[in-house]
Amino acid sequence: MIHMIERSSKRRGAATTGGMTARGPLLKDELDIVIPTIRDLAFLEQWRPYLSPYHLIIVQDGDPTKKIHVPEGYDYELYNRNDINRILGPKASCISFKDSACRCFGFMMSKKKYIFTIDDDCWVAKDPSGHEINALEQHITNLLSPSTPLFFNTLYDPYRAGADFVRGYPFSMREGVATAISHGLWLNVPDYDAPTQLVKPAEKNTRFVDAVMTIPKGTLFPMCGMNLAFDREMIGAAMYFGLMGDGQPIGRYDDMWAGWCCKVICDHLGFGVKTGLPYIHHSKASNPFVNLKKEYKGIFWQEEIIPFFQQVVLPKEAVTVEQCYIELAKQVGEKLKGLDPYFTKLAEAMVTWIEAWSELSGCQKAK
């Protein structure tokens, strides 16, 4: 039996703003919000009208003896490193330490169909008219509407109000496919790598682009985990953020690694990935010199990692996410081990992740 180390269900000022239906908040009983953190979660006060009706899973990184304050009125579970070690035992080795990659433990612990994950330095953004953006509501809209990965629609998402399929779009493809991932963007501080941060230290993103689009089949993308939602039942087993941070030769590639793996598997299984709206306000830039120390190997490695993913072929016998992920781990171990011994270790961790996921989620083990 899993012991929840900390739980609160006190209510205060339940939201009645955007995202509500006659029966209450959208997907209230079907969605968890996962937050990795090392600090008090004061940022949740601003998000209260939009997030307080939902259940939170907080993954505390760093010192497990530190007390994390969560604003009153939120229903949550909080796990620290001691809990991860107790729950997973030897398999805890697959969960990163001192890195936001630890958030994937929250994905594993959830029993809901959908996940929204957000960083603790992200605030509610405003659209060009000055109205607050309910990011979660837009993510839900993205996930509940189809994607069009097989043929690009030049009016972007044809399922949005005021849009449709353009002339020449095949009628046989207009039903689209199920959407597995909704990838949101950021205003204010952009998600740059360290070299770009260093040459553009004061740059802010002020461009609000009112668009959602499906990433075409066969196209990879740099997934950012700070404003992300996905269908856990559909793609959750592949949403592993790798081995990063303490004791590892690389950091800040956790979400991108998960994104590359997920996109290859979504393409193979016929799922869709959307990017664009919603925006959040990213409040602070991390230290570019610290980031460069974490990223520098990845900056070189990605020039070989990305071609690897572009050439990955999964066997037709792989018909579940778990089977696809085990096969992908095998290919990582075989084809990237020459790049660095780290990738042998990463491939083993990918298998361990699937084993732990299967045990905790009640999924059938991949073969």
Secondary structure, DSSP 8 states (H G I E B T S, - for coil): ----S-EE----S---STTEETTEETTTTTEEEEEEESS--TTHHHHHHHHTTSEEEEEE-S-TTS-----TT-EEEEE-HHHHHHHHGGGGGGS-BSSGGGGHHHHHH--SSEEEEE-TTEE--B-TTS-B--HHHHHHHHHHS-B-TTS--TTS-TTSTT----TT--GGGTT-B-EEEEEEEEEES----HHHHHH-TT--B------EEE--TT------TTEEEEEHHHHGGG----S-BTTSS--S-HHHHHHHHHHHHHHHHT-EEEEEEEEEEE-----HHHHHHHHHHHHHHHHHHHHHHHH----TT--SHHHHHHHHHHHHHHHSTTT-THHHHHHHHHHHHHHHHHHHHT-----
